[in-house]
């Protein structure tokens, strides 16, 4: 029986108990692979080989006509792209080949080509040419592969197939956080769906829990009701900031537990718990891994940039050993969304097709994503890799997602969301949501700034900027809110505003207006 929530001291234990016990009551029935579609029939191999030989000959002739002698050593045919490996002859500069990019594109009549000079670990230059006909990489084929089935991690992610047609499966725990970016329609949402599906097919809800943040409302709401969810899909950006702050608190709480148990990480803690499980001690429950999936970072950064950035950075820096991992997607790879701090703390990246080299550099710190073909064509750059790897992402349709989710809901007990966490997030959102007379949300510095201005008997925007280290727009907004509240007078050209309230009057105002 769960302990009553008697005091603030044991509230965190109750919360911990919620997370670990919510899904352990019943056995999880895994969805069968037959719910997913089989890959479509292969392309005619004979015609494909002839086409590859012709392209290789054209490539060699084109380079030869510009006085660049090369030998084609290997051809790797992937689902969407074929890579021709060239070995330049002695004395041929690699930069000569890269400079001929447009001429090669013209002579091969290709939509776009990407030159990898040199290929990491090989004495060769790679020229990637799009295939005439693409073959879709079905998620079923990925989940049915030995690489995925035998992967030891509970949070293995079937990414797709590389240029050689090899299945690529990665471990989210080793990433330990992932940033996904690319233009609209390039395959981000499908990538997130394949990631979630990989977890649903691989792990038990008692081992892995999910928090999903979806400001777009329609992308992830289909997953509401699955037992892996810790709380319902969060669609309100204000609640999203509160959910991230809860994750920071949960991380801190976990580290305290690790310190008490004398272990370093989640695996060590759970191993220790397994040894003492027969004691049936409520204090030592197995803790699940938590994956936080944010489908559109740009929306959150517009509503609460400071709070969201701080929470993401704290989690990214410290949450790995606590078993909390972030997966963040955005379609706006601009510097004010993917800030330097966020980039520095999220080492693994996936870049889908973007419109410009600048966007590619924002995501990957290198060019290349602007040459991608869209429809799941990605550059995958996990931490530890010297260069990004080109991969064709696995595809899953909305129909397949619905079929799998319906099966899981039907065959597994109703999801018991953690009410404790829901309440904490709702309360945090309400606490932040104080409004002024116009129904606009008050700034968090409103009260502090009001008291500070009354004490100094001087009101200027520049002063607020300096004291609270905030931008001009935010300081001006605080000043407008104070003016509406009657704390300071209206603007008088270049003169400082008059302070109209005493400290007692301001405190009275706060009491009556919340």
C-alpha positions as CSV (number, residue, x, y, z in Angstrom):
1,X,0.0,0.0,0.0
2,X,1.3,3.4,-0.9
3,X,2.2,5.8,1.9
4,X,-0.1,8.8,2.5
5,X,1.3,12.2,1.3
6,X,1.8,13.5,4.9
7,X,4.5,16.1,4.4
8,X,6.8,17.8,2.0
9,X,9.6,15.5,3.1
10,X,8.0,12.3,1.9
11,X,6.2,13.8,-1.1
12,X,9.2,13.0,-3.3
13,X,9.1,9.3,-2.2
14,X,5.5,9.2,-3.2
15,X,6.3,10.7,-6.5
16,X,9.2,8.2,-7.0
17,X,6.9,5.4,-6.0
18,X,4.4,6.5,-8.6
19,X,6.9,6.4,-11.4
20,X,8.3,3.0,-10.6
21,X,5.1,1.2,-9.7
22,X,2.5,2.7,-12.1
23,X,3.2,0.1,-14.9
24,X,4.5,-2.8,-12.9
25,X,1.2,-4.3,-11.9
26,X,0.5,-6.1,-15.2
27,X,2.6,-7.9,-17.8
28,X,3.1,-5.8,-20.9
29,X,1.9,-7.5,-24.1
30,X,4.3,-6.4,-27.0
31,X,2.7,-5.5,-30.3
32,X,3.3,-8.1,-33.1
33,X,5.3,-7.1,-36.2
34,X,2.4,-8.1,-38.5
35,X,0.8,-4.8,-37.7
36,X,3.5,-3.1,-39.8
37,X,3.7,-3.2,-43.6
38,X,6.3,-5.3,-45.4
39,X,8.8,-3.5,-47.7
40,X,7.7,-3.1,-51.3
41,X,9.2,-5.4,-53.9
42,X,12.8,-4.7,-54.9
43,X,13.9,-2.9,-58.1
44,X,15.1,-5.0,-61.1
45,X,18.7,-5.9,-60.2
46,X,20.0,-6.4,-63.7
47,X,18.8,-3.0,-64.9
48,X,20.2,-1.4,-61.7
49,X,23.7,-2.9,-62.3
50,X,23.8,-1.6,-65.9
51,X,22.7,1.8,-64.7
52,X,25.5,1.9,-62.1
53,X,28.2,0.9,-64.6
54,X,27.0,3.6,-67.0
55,X,27.1,6.2,-64.3
56,X,30.6,5.1,-63.2
57,X,31.9,5.4,-66.8
58,X,30.4,8.8,-67.2
59,X,31.9,9.9,-63.9
60,X,35.4,8.8,-64.9
61,X,35.1,10.4,-68.3
62,X,33.9,13.7,-66.9
63,X,36.8,13.9,-64.4
64,X,39.2,12.8,-67.1
65,X,38.1,15.6,-69.5
66,X,39.1,18.1,-66.8
67,X,42.5,16.5,-66.4
68,X,41.7,14.7,-63.1
69,X,42.8,11.0,-63.3
70,X,40.9,8.7,-60.9
71,X,40.2,5.0,-60.5
72,X,36.7,3.9,-59.3
73,X,37.4,1.3,-56.6
74,X,34.0,0.5,-55.2
75,X,30.3,1.3,-55.7
76,X,27.9,1.1,-52.7
77,X,24.2,1.2,-53.6
78,X,21.9,2.4,-50.8
79,X,18.1,2.8,-50.7
80,X,18.1,6.3,-52.1
81,X,21.7,7.2,-53.0
82,X,24.7,5.4,-54.6
83,X,28.2,6.2,-53.5
84,X,31.1,5.9,-56.0
85,X,34.5,5.6,-54.4
86,X,37.3,7.2,-56.3
87,X,41.0,6.8,-55.8
88,X,42.8,9.9,-57.2
89,X,46.1,9.1,-58.9
90,X,49.4,10.3,-57.4
91,X,49.7,14.1,-57.5
92,X,46.0,14.8,-57.9
93,X,44.6,17.3,-55.3
94,X,41.4,16.3,-53.5
95,X,40.3,20.0,-53.8
96,X,40.3,19.6,-57.6
97,X,37.6,17.0,-57.4
98,X,35.4,19.0,-55.0
99,X,35.7,22.1,-57.2
100,X,34.2,20.1,-60.1
101,X,30.9,19.4,-58.2
102,X,28.7,21.4,-60.6
103,X,30.2,19.9,-63.7
104,X,29.8,16.4,-62.4
105,X,26.1,17.2,-61.6
106,X,25.6,18.5,-65.1
107,X,27.2,15.5,-66.9
108,X,25.3,12.9,-64.8
109,X,22.0,14.9,-65.0
110,X,21.6,14.4,-61.3
111,X,19.3,16.4,-59.0
112,X,22.2,17.0,-56.6
113,X,25.4,15.3,-55.6
114,X,27.4,15.3,-52.4
115,X,31.1,14.8,-52.3
116,X,32.8,13.3,-49.2
117,X,36.5,14.1,-49.5
118,X,38.0,11.9,-48.1
119,X,35.8,9.1,-46.8
120,X,36.7,8.6,-43.1
121,X,39.1,5.6,-42.7
122,X,39.6,5.1,-46.4
123,X,42.1,6.4,-49.0
124,X,39.2,7.4,-51.3
125,X,36.9,10.2,-52.2
126,X,33.1,9.4,-52.2
127,X,30.7,10.9,-54.7
128,X,27.1,10.3,-53.7
129,X,24.6,10.3,-56.6
130,X,20.8,10.0,-56.1
131,X,19.2,6.8,-57.5
132,X,16.8,7.0,-60.4
133,X,14.3,4.9,-58.4
134,X,14.2,5.0,-54.6
135,X,13.4,2.0,-52.4
136,X,11.5,2.7,-49.2
137,X,13.1,1.4,-46.0
138,X,10.1,-0.1,-44.1
139,X,10.2,0.0,-40.3
140,X,9.1,-3.7,-40.1
141,X,12.3,-4.8,-41.9
142,X,14.4,-2.8,-39.4
143,X,12.6,-4.1,-36.3
144,X,12.9,-7.7,-37.7
145,X,16.6,-7.4,-38.2
146,X,19.1,-9.2,-36.0
147,X,20.8,-5.9,-35.1
148,X,17.6,-4.6,-33.5
149,X,16.5,-7.9,-31.9
150,X,19.9,-8.6,-30.3
151,X,20.6,-5.0,-29.2
152,X,21.0,-5.1,-25.4
153,X,19.5,-1.6,-24.7
154,X,15.9,-1.0,-23.8
155,X,16.0,2.3,-25.7
156,X,17.5,1.1,-29.0
157,X,16.4,3.2,-31.9
158,X,16.2,1.7,-35.5
159,X,17.5,4.7,-37.5
160,X,17.5,3.4,-41.0
161,X,19.9,2.0,-43.6
162,X,23.3,3.5,-44.6
163,X,24.8,3.9,-48.0
164,X,25.9,0.2,-48.1
165,X,22.3,-1.0,-47.3
166,X,23.3,-2.0,-43.7
167,X,20.8,-1.6,-40.9
168,X,21.8,1.2,-38.4
169,X,20.6,0.7,-34.8
170,X,21.7,3.1,-32.1
171,X,21.3,3.3,-28.4
172,X,19.6,6.5,-27.1
173,X,21.3,5.9,-23.7
174,X,24.7,6.3,-25.3
175,X,23.8,9.4,-27.3
176,X,22.7,10.5,-24.5
177,X,20.6,13.3,-26.0
178,X,19.5,13.9,-29.6
179,X,18.7,17.0,-31.7
180,X,16.6,16.5,-34.8
181,X,16.3,19.4,-37.3
182,X,15.2,19.9,-40.9
183,X,12.8,21.8,-43.1
184,X,9.0,21.1,-43.2
185,X,8.3,17.8,-44.9
186,X,11.8,16.4,-44.7
187,X,10.9,13.5,-42.4
188,X,11.3,14.8,-38.8
189,X,7.9,13.6,-37.5
190,X,8.3,10.2,-39.2
191,X,11.8,9.9,-37.5
192,X,10.2,10.7,-34.1
193,X,7.5,8.1,-34.8
194,X,10.1,5.4,-35.7
195,X,12.0,6.3,-32.5
196,X,8.8,5.9,-30.3
197,X,7.9,2.7,-32.2
198,X,11.3,1.3,-31.6
199,X,10.8,1.8,-27.8
200,X,7.3,0.4,-27.8
201,X,8.5,-2.8,-29.6
202,X,11.6,-3.2,-27.4
203,X,10.8,-2.1,-23.9
204,X,8.5,-2.7,-21.0
205,X,6.7,0.3,-19.4
206,X,8.3,-0.6,-16.0
207,X,11.8,-0.1,-17.6
208,X,11.1,2.9,-19.9
209,X,8.7,5.8,-19.4
210,X,8.0,8.6,-21.9
211,X,7.1,12.3,-21.6
212,X,5.9,13.8,-24.9
213,X,5.7,17.5,-25.5
214,X,3.8,18.4,-28.7
215,X,3.0,22.2,-29.1
216,X,1.7,21.3,-32.7
217,X,-1.1,19.3,-30.9
218,X,-1.7,16.8,-33.7
219,X,1.6,15.0,-34.1
220,X,1.9,13.0,-30.9
221,X,-1.6,13.0,-29.4
222,X,-2.2,9.6,-31.0
223,X,0.0,8.1,-28.3
224,X,-2.3,9.2,-25.5
225,X,-3.3,6.1,-23.5
226,X,-0.2,4.0,-24.0
227,X,1.2,2.5,-20.8
228,X,4.7,4.0,-21.4
229,X,3.4,7.6,-20.9
230,X,4.2,9.1,-17.5
231,X,1.7,11.9,-18.1
232,X,-0.7,12.7,-21.0
233,X,0.9,14.3,-24.1
234,X,1.7,17.9,-23.1
235,X,0.3,20.4,-25.7
236,X,0.4,23.7,-23.8
237,X,3.9,25.3,-24.1
238,X,3.5,26.7,-20.5
239,X,2.9,23.2,-19.1
240,X,5.9,22.0,-21.2
241,X,8.3,24.3,-19.4
242,X,6.8,23.0,-16.1
243,X,7.3,19.4,-17.2
244,X,10.9,20.1,-18.0
245,X,11.4,21.7,-14.6
246,X,9.8,18.6,-13.0
247,X,12.4,16.4,-14.9
248,X,15.2,18.6,-13.4
249,X,13.7,18.0,-9.9
250,X,13.4,14.3,-10.6
251,X,17.0,14.1,-11.8
252,X,18.2,15.8,-8.5
253,X,16.1,13.4,-6.5
254,X,17.6,10.4,-8.3
255,X,21.1,11.6,-7.7
256,X,20.3,11.8,-3.9
257,X,19.1,8.2,-4.1
258,X,22.2,7.1,-5.9
259,X,24.4,8.9,-3.3
260,X,22.5,7.2,-0.5
261,X,22.9,3.8,-2.2
262,X,26.6,4.4,-3.0
263,X,26.2,4.0,-6.8
264,X,27.1,6.1,-9.8
265,X,24.3,5.6,-12.3
266,X,20.8,4.2,-12.9
267,X,22.1,0.7,-13.9
268,X,24.1,0.4,-10.7
269,X,21.1,1.6,-8.6
270,X,18.6,-0.9,-10.3
271,X,21.1,-3.7,-9.9
272,X,21.3,-2.9,-6.2
273,X,17.5,-2.7,-5.9
274,X,17.2,-6.2,-7.6
275,X,19.4,-7.6,-4.8
276,X,17.2,-6.2,-2.0
277,X,13.8,-6.6,-3.8
278,X,12.8,-9.6,-1.6
279,X,12.8,-7.3,1.4
280,X,9.7,-5.5,-0.2
281,X,11.0,-2.2,1.0
282,X,8.9,0.7,-0.4
283,X,11.9,3.0,-0.2
284,X,13.9,1.1,-2.8
285,X,11.9,0.7,-5.9
286,X,13.4,0.1,-9.4
287,X,13.6,3.3,-11.4
288,X,12.7,3.4,-15.1
289,X,14.6,5.3,-17.8
290,X,12.8,8.4,-18.9
291,X,12.9,9.7,-22.5
292,X,11.5,13.3,-23.0
293,X,10.4,13.9,-26.6
294,X,9.9,17.5,-27.7
295,X,8.4,17.8,-31.2
296,X,8.7,21.5,-31.8
297,X,11.3,23.4,-29.8
298,X,10.7,26.7,-31.7
299,X,7.2,27.1,-30.1
300,X,8.6,26.6,-26.6
301,X,11.4,29.0,-27.2
302,X,8.9,31.7,-28.2
303,X,6.8,31.3,-25.1
304,X,9.4,30.8,-22.3
305,X,12.9,30.9,-23.8
306,X,14.9,31.5,-20.6
307,X,13.1,28.8,-18.6
308,X,13.1,26.2,-21.4
309,X,16.7,26.8,-22.3
310,X,17.9,26.5,-18.6
311,X,15.9,23.3,-18.0
312,X,17.2,21.7,-21.3
313,X,20.8,22.7,-20.5
314,X,20.6,21.3,-16.9
315,X,19.1,18.0,-18.1
316,X,21.6,17.8,-21.0
317,X,24.6,18.4,-18.7
318,X,23.6,16.1,-15.9
319,X,20.7,13.8,-16.6
320,X,22.6,11.0,-18.5
321,X,23.6,9.0,-15.4
322,X,20.1,9.5,-13.9
323,X,18.6,7.7,-16.9
324,X,16.8,10.8,-18.3
325,X,17.3,11.4,-22.1
326,X,16.1,14.3,-24.3
327,X,15.0,14.0,-27.9
328,X,14.4,17.5,-29.4
329,X,13.0,18.2,-32.9
330,X,12.7,21.6,-34.6
331,X,12.0,22.8,-38.1
332,X,13.6,26.2,-37.5
333,X,17.3,25.6,-37.2
334,X,18.0,29.3,-36.5
335,X,20.4,30.4,-33.8
336,X,17.7,31.8,-31.5
337,X,16.0,28.4,-31.4
338,X,19.1,26.1,-31.4
339,X,21.1,28.4,-29.1
340,X,24.9,27.9,-28.5
341,X,24.1,26.5,-25.1
342,X,21.7,23.9,-26.3
343,X,24.0,22.8,-29.1
344,X,27.0,22.5,-26.8
345,X,25.1,20.2,-24.4
346,X,23.4,18.0,-27.0
347,X,26.2,16.1,-28.8
348,X,24.2,13.8,-31.1
349,X,22.4,15.3,-34.1
350,X,20.2,14.3,-37.0
351,X,19.9,16.7,-39.9
352,X,17.3,16.3,-42.6
353,X,17.1,18.3,-45.8
354,X,17.4,22.1,-45.1
355,X,17.3,25.0,-47.6
356,X,20.7,26.6,-47.0
357,X,24.2,25.9,-46.0
358,X,23.8,28.3,-43.0
359,X,21.0,26.1,-41.6
360,X,23.2,23.0,-42.1
361,X,26.0,24.7,-40.2
362,X,23.6,25.6,-37.3
363,X,22.6,21.9,-36.9
364,X,25.8,20.0,-37.7
365,X,28.6,22.7,-37.6
366,X,29.3,21.6,-41.2
367,X,27.8,21.9,-44.6
368,X,26.1,19.0,-46.3
369,X,22.4,18.9,-45.2
370,X,21.5,21.4,-47.9
371,X,22.4,18.6,-50.5
372,X,20.0,16.0,-49.0
373,X,17.0,14.8,-51.0
374,X,14.2,15.0,-48.4
375,X,11.8,12.1,-47.6
376,X,13.9,10.6,-44.8
377,X,17.3,11.3,-46.3
378,X,19.4,12.3,-43.3
379,X,22.9,13.0,-42.0
380,X,23.3,11.1,-38.7
381,X,26.0,12.5,-36.4
382,X,26.1,10.7,-33.0
383,X,28.7,11.7,-30.4
384,X,31.9,9.9,-31.0
385,X,31.7,9.9,-34.9
386,X,34.3,11.9,-36.7
387,X,31.9,12.9,-39.5
388,X,28.1,12.7,-40.2
389,X,26.9,9.4,-41.8
390,X,24.3,9.5,-44.6
391,X,21.3,7.3,-43.8
392,X,17.9,6.7,-45.4
393,X,15.5,6.8,-42.4
394,X,12.9,4.1,-41.8
395,X,9.3,4.9,-42.9
396,X,6.1,4.3,-40.9
397,X,2.7,5.5,-42.0
398,X,0.1,7.1,-39.8
399,X,-2.1,4.0,-40.4
400,X,0.6,1.7,-39.0
401,X,1.1,4.0,-36.0
402,X,-2.6,3.9,-35.2
403,X,-2.8,0.1,-35.6
404,X,0.1,-0.4,-33.1
405,X,-1.2,2.1,-30.6
406,X,-4.7,0.6,-30.8
407,X,-3.3,-2.9,-30.2
408,X,-1.3,-1.7,-27.1
409,X,-4.3,0.1,-25.6
410,X,-6.6,-2.9,-26.2
411,X,-4.2,-5.6,-24.8
412,X,-2.7,-3.7,-21.9
413,X,-4.3,-2.3,-18.8
414,X,-5.6,1.3,-18.9
415,X,-2.7,3.7,-18.5
416,X,-2.5,5.0,-14.9
417,X,-0.9,8.4,-15.3
418,X,1.1,9.7,-12.3
419,X,-1.4,12.1,-10.7
420,X,1.3,13.4,-8.5
421,X,3.4,14.7,-11.5
422,X,0.3,16.0,-13.3
423,X,-0.6,18.1,-10.2
424,X,2.9,19.4,-9.8
425,X,3.0,20.5,-13.4
426,X,-0.5,22.1,-13.2
427,X,0.4,23.9,-10.0
428,X,3.7,25.2,-11.4
429,X,1.8,26.5,-14.5
430,X,-0.8,28.2,-12.4
431,X,1.9,29.8,-10.1
432,X,3.6,31.2,-13.2
433,X,0.4,32.4,-14.8
434,X,-0.4,35.6,-12.8
435,X,-2.0,38.2,-15.1
436,X,-2.2,41.9,-15.3
437,X,-5.3,44.0,-15.9
438,X,-5.4,43.3,-19.6
439,X,-5.2,39.5,-19.1
440,X,-1.6,39.4,-20.2
441,X,0.7,37.2,-18.2
442,X,2.8,39.1,-15.7
443,X,6.6,38.9,-16.0
444,X,8.3,36.8,-13.2
445,X,10.3,39.9,-12.3
446,X,7.2,42.1,-12.0
447,X,7.0,42.1,-8.2
448,X,10.8,42.4,-7.7
449,X,11.1,45.2,-10.3
450,X,8.2,47.1,-8.7
451,X,9.8,47.0,-5.2
452,X,13.2,47.9,-6.6
453,X,11.9,50.9,-8.5
454,X,9.9,52.2,-5.4
455,X,13.0,51.8,-3.2
456,X,15.2,53.6,-5.6
457,X,12.5,56.2,-6.4
458,X,13.7,56.1,-10.0
459,X,12.2,54.2,-13.0
460,X,14.2,53.5,-16.2
461,X,14.2,50.6,-18.6
462,X,18.1,50.6,-18.7
463,X,18.2,50.2,-15.0
464,X,16.0,47.1,-15.2
465,X,18.2,45.7,-18.0
466,X,21.3,46.1,-15.9
467,X,19.9,44.8,-12.6
468,X,18.1,41.7,-13.9
469,X,20.4,41.0,-16.9
470,X,17.5,41.0,-19.4
471,X,17.0,42.3,-22.9
472,X,15.5,45.7,-23.8
473,X,12.1,44.3,-25.0
474,X,11.5,42.4,-21.8
475,X,12.5,45.3,-19.6
476,X,10.2,47.6,-21.6
477,X,7.3,45.1,-21.1
478,X,7.9,45.0,-17.3
479,X,7.8,48.8,-17.3
480,X,4.5,48.9,-19.3
481,X,3.0,46.4,-16.8
482,X,4.1,48.6,-13.9
483,X,2.6,51.6,-15.6
484,X,-0.7,49.8,-16.1
485,X,-0.6,48.8,-12.4
486,X,-0.1,52.5,-11.5
487,X,3.3,52.0,-9.9
488,X,5.0,54.4,-12.3
489,X,3.6,57.2,-14.5
490,X,3.4,57.4,-18.3
491,X,6.3,58.1,-20.5
492,X,7.4,61.7,-20.8
493,X,9.8,61.8,-23.7
494,X,13.4,61.3,-22.6
495,X,12.6,62.1,-18.9
496,X,12.5,59.2,-16.4
497,X,9.0,58.1,-15.4
498,X,7.6,59.3,-12.1
499,X,7.2,56.7,-9.2
500,X,3.6,57.0,-8.0
501,X,3.2,54.3,-5.3
502,X,4.7,53.7,-1.9
503,X,5.9,50.3,-0.9
504,X,2.8,49.8,1.3
505,X,0.4,50.8,-1.5
506,X,2.3,48.3,-3.9
507,X,1.9,45.5,-1.4
508,X,-1.8,46.3,-0.9
509,X,-2.1,46.2,-4.8
510,X,-0.5,42.8,-4.9
511,X,-2.8,41.4,-2.2
512,X,-5.9,42.5,-4.0
513,X,-4.7,41.6,-7.5
514,X,-3.0,38.3,-6.7
